[in-house]
C-alpha cells in the first residue's frame, strides 16, 4: 500500500483563521519545523522591471552572515512597488494589478533554488489533525494544540517556527511485494483496503490511513517533540498496523515529495535536507520463509539498508533533487492568517476598486470639462486634484526662496501616473510662462505624444533615447549658463517631464544628465517631473545621489493607502 504526500503550504504564522481552514480543507497532517531566521535587508533591495536583487541576513541577529540573491522574472511581468514589512521578515510587490506577498524566507529560498543552507527545515513535531469522519483539519487541530504553543515558547528570541500542512495526493494498493506465494495472498481480501485505507468514491482519506502515515513519518524523522510512535515495531503493532495487516497488506510505502516547495526537511535522525523522502515499512504477522525474488526488511542488516539508501540517493541526485521551487499564490484576497497581524496590505482596495468600476459604469459616456483653471498665477501653483472631502490638492512650483521644485510621481502600472502627468501638462500650458519639454521613456504613450505634436502644444518632444539625450543636454547647458551670469527677469521657466523614467535612467549618460539637472535645476528655474513605479534604488538607475536629491523635493504616491508613511520613508532618503 502506497501513500504519496506533498506540502500544501509552509506557513510562518499561527492558524487562527477560519479562512485558512477553508483553504486547507483537504490537509490532515502537519509538520512543525524550525530554521535560522532570514530577513531581507531593506537598503539592499534593487528592483528592475524584470528582476529583483537583494541581500538577506541569516540568523536571528544576522550572526550567520549576509548573502546576496537575485530573482529573474518573465518579460510579461513588470515588477514594481517592492516593500518590506515586519523588519524585513515579510515582503510584498506588484506585477500590474496583482499583489504578491509572503515570508522573506520563502522568497530567499526561491532565489537560492532551495539550497539546503536556506531551504533546510529541522522537523520538530509531526501530528495529524483528523477528527470524526475526516472533517477536522490542520487549522482545527493546530489551533487547540498545546504542543505548538510550547514550541513557540521554547524558541522565543531564537529560530523561526514554521507549520507545514501536508496533503495526501494519492493512495493505492498493488500486488508487487516480497511475500511468498505460499501465504495465499488473495486479491479479494485486499479489497478490504478500499474505504478503510484507500479512498472510495468520495476521495476522502480514511482515518486509519492517516494514522499509518503519521506513524511512518514520525518513525522516519524521530522529531524531538514527538513522544510516541518514534519506532516502527512490527512485533508491537498499533491498531492501524493490525488493521492493515488484516486486509492482507504486507508493505507500507510513504512517498513524501516536496518538489516545488521552498522547504527541504531533515532532522537529527535524517541529517540530509532532501527534496523527497521514501519511507518503507513491513507489516509482518509472523516469521516468513526466505524468498529469493525480493528483499524483506526483517532479514536485511541495517548497515546494508543504510548503504543501499545512500546509493539510491546518489543515483537519483541528478533527477529527483532538481532545484525547482514555486511560490503558492492565494490570489488577491489571501487568508488573513497568511501575513503577520502588523502587516497591512490593504486587501480591501480590491473591493473598493470593484465598487468604483460599478460607479463608473453608471456614469454618462461623455464628461464635459467645466473650464476650471489648473494654474493659479497668484500662488504660482498647479491644482492637480481633490481629496475625498473636496479639499484641493496643489503642487507648489517654487519654494520659499524662489527655487523651482521638482516632483516625482510614484505608482504601479495602471494607477494613473501618466494621467496625473497630463494634468500637470495642462496646468503648465495654461500658465503661459513655462516652456514644456516632454520625454516618453518607454514609447508606451506614443498616441498621446502624437496628439501633442499635431496640436503643437509643447515646445519639444522626445520619443526615443537619442532625442531625450538632446533635451537633457540642452537643459543642462541652459541651467549651467544661467548660473554663471546674472539672471534676466524675463527668462522663461523650463519643465522637463519624463514618463516611465526608469527606462531612461537605466542609460548611464541619461542618468548622469538627470543627476546634474536635479542638483542645479532649481536655482536655474529648470524643474523635473518624473514618473516611477516605486522608490526602490534601481528605479533611479542605481543612483543614490539622484534619489537623495529628489527626496528633498515634492513627491506623490498613487495607489497607496499608507501614503503618508511611504512619503516619510522616501523623505528619509533625502536626509542620508
Rosetta blueprint (number, residue, H / E / L):
1 X L
2 X E
3 X E
4 X E
5 X E
6 X E
7 X E
8 X E
9 X E
10 X E
11 X E
12 X L
13 X L
14 X L
15 X L
16 X L
17 X L
18 X H
19 X H
20 X H
21 X H
22 X H
23 X H
24 X L
25 X L
26 X L
27 X L
28 X L
29 X E
30 X E
31 X E
32 X E
33 X E
34 X E
35 X E
36 X L
37 X L
38 X E
39 X E
40 X E
41 X L
42 X H
43 X H
44 X H
45 X L
46 X E
47 X E
48 X E
49 X L
50 X L
51 X E
52 X E
53 X E
54 X E
55 X E
56 X E
57 X E
58 X E
59 X L
60 X L
61 X L
62 X L
63 X L
64 X L
65 X L
66 X E
67 X E
68 X E
69 X E
70 X E
71 X E
72 X E
73 X L
74 X L
75 X L
76 X L
77 X L
78 X L
79 X E
80 X E
81 X E
82 X E
83 X E
84 X E
85 X E
86 X H
87 X H
88 X H
89 X L
90 X E
91 X E
92 X E
93 X E
94 X E
95 X E
96 X L
97 X L
98 X E
99 X E
100 X E
101 X E
102 X E
103 X E
104 X H
105 X H
106 X H
107 X H
108 X H
109 X H
110 X H
111 X H
112 X L
113 X L
114 X L
115 X L
116 X H
117 X H
118 X H
119 X H
120 X E
121 X E
122 X E
123 X E
124 X E
125 X E
126 X E
127 X E
128 X E
129 X L
130 X L
131 X L
132 X H
133 X H
134 X H
135 X L
136 X L
137 X L
138 X H
139 X H
140 X H
141 X H
142 X H
143 X H
144 X L
145 X L
146 X H
147 X H
148 X H
149 X H
150 X H
151 X H
152 X H
153 X H
154 X H
155 X L
156 X L
157 X L
158 X L
159 X L
160 X E
161 X E
162 X E
163 X E
164 X E
165 X E
166 X E
167 X E
168 X E
169 X E
170 X E
171 X E
172 X E
173 X L
174 X L
175 X L
176 X L
177 X L
178 X L
179 X L
180 X L
181 X H
182 X H
183 X H
184 X L
185 X L
186 X L
187 X H
188 X H
189 X H
190 X H
191 X H
192 X H
193 X H
194 X E
195 X L
196 X L
197 X L
198 X E
199 X L
200 X L
201 X L
202 X L
203 X L
204 X L
205 X L
206 X L
207 X H
208 X H
209 X H
210 X H
211 X H
212 X H
213 X H
214 X H
215 X H
216 X H
217 X H
218 X H
219 X H
220 X H
221 X H
222 X L
223 X L
224 X L
225 X L
226 X L
227 X L
228 X L
229 X L
230 X L
231 X L
232 X L
233 X L
234 X H
235 X H
236 X H
237 X L
238 X L
239 X H
240 X H
241 X H
242 X H
243 X H
244 X H
245 X H
246 X H
247 X L
248 X L
249 X L
250 X L
251 X E
252 X E
253 X E
254 X E
255 X E
256 X E
257 X E
258 X L
259 X L
260 X E
261 X L
262 X L
263 X L
264 X E
265 X E
266 X E
267 X L
268 X L
269 X L
270 X L
271 X L
272 X L
273 X L
274 X E
275 X L
276 X E
277 X E
278 X E
279 X E
280 X E
281 X E
282 X E
283 X L
284 X L
285 X L
286 X L
287 X L
288 X L
289 X L
290 X L
291 X L
292 X L
293 X L
294 X L
295 X L
296 X L
297 X L
298 X L
299 X L
300 X L
301 X L
302 X H
303 X H
304 X H
305 X H
306 X H
307 X H
308 X H
309 X H
310 X H
311 X H
312 X H
313 X H
314 X H
315 X H
316 X H
317 X L
318 X L
319 X L
320 X L
321 X L
322 X L
323 X L
324 X L
325 X E
326 X L
327 X L
328 X L
329 X L
330 X L
331 X L
332 X L
333 X L
334 X L
335 X L
336 X H
337 X H
338 X H
339 X L
340 X L
341 X L
342 X L
343 X L
344 X L
345 X L
346 X L
347 X L
348 X L
349 X H
350 X H
351 X H
352 X H
353 X H
354 X H
355 X H
356 X H
357 X H
358 X H
359 X H
360 X H
361 X H
362 X L
363 X L
364 X L
365 X L
366 X L
367 X L
368 X L
369 X L
370 X L
371 X L
372 X L
373 X L
374 X L
375 X E
376 X E
377 X L
378 X L
379 X L
380 X L
381 X E
382 X E
383 X E
384 X E
385 X E
386 X E
387 X L
388 X L
389 X L
390 X L
391 X L
392 X E
393 X E
394 X E
395 X E
396 X E
397 X L
398 X E
399 X L
400 X L
401 X L
402 X L
403 X L
404 X E
405 X L
406 X L
407 X E
408 X E
409 X E
410 X E
411 X L
412 X L
413 X L
414 X L
415 X L
416 X L
417 X H
418 X H
419 X H
420 X H
421 X H
422 X H
423 X H
424 X H
425 X H
426 X H
427 X H
428 X H
429 X H
430 X H
431 X H
432 X L
433 X L
434 X E
435 X E
436 X E
437 X E
438 X E
439 X E
440 X E
441 X L
442 X L
443 X L
444 X L
445 X L
446 X H
447 X H
448 X H
449 X H
450 X H
451 X H
452 X H
453 X H
454 X H
455 X H
456 X L
457 X L
458 X L
459 X L
460 X E
461 X E
462 X E
463 X L
464 X L
465 X H
466 X H
467 X H
468 X H
469 X H
470 X H
471 X H
472 X H
473 X H
474 X H
475 X H
476 X H
477 X H
478 X H
479 X H
480 X H
481 X H
482 X H
483 X H
484 X L
485 X L
486 X L
487 X L
488 X L
489 X L
490 X L
491 X L
492 X L
493 X E
494 X E
495 X E
496 X E
497 X E
498 X E
499 X E
500 X L
501 X H
502 X H
503 X H
504 X H
505 X H
506 X L
507 X L
508 X H
509 X H
510 X H
511 X H
512 X H
513 X H
514 X H
515 X H
516 X H
517 X H
518 X H
519 X H
520 X H
521 X L
522 X H
523 X H
524 X H
525 X L
526 X E
527 X E
528 X E
529 X E
530 X E
531 X E
532 X E
533 X L
534 X L
535 X L
536 X L
537 X H
538 X H
539 X H
540 X H
541 X L
542 X L
543 X L
544 X H
545 X H
546 X H
547 X H
548 X H
549 X H
550 X H
551 X L
552 X L
553 X L
554 X E
555 X E
556 X E
557 X E
558 X L
559 X L
560 X L
561 X L
562 X L
563 X H
564 X H
565 X H
566 X H
567 X H
568 X H
569 X H
570 X H
571 X H
572 X H
573 X H
574 X H
575 X H
576 X L
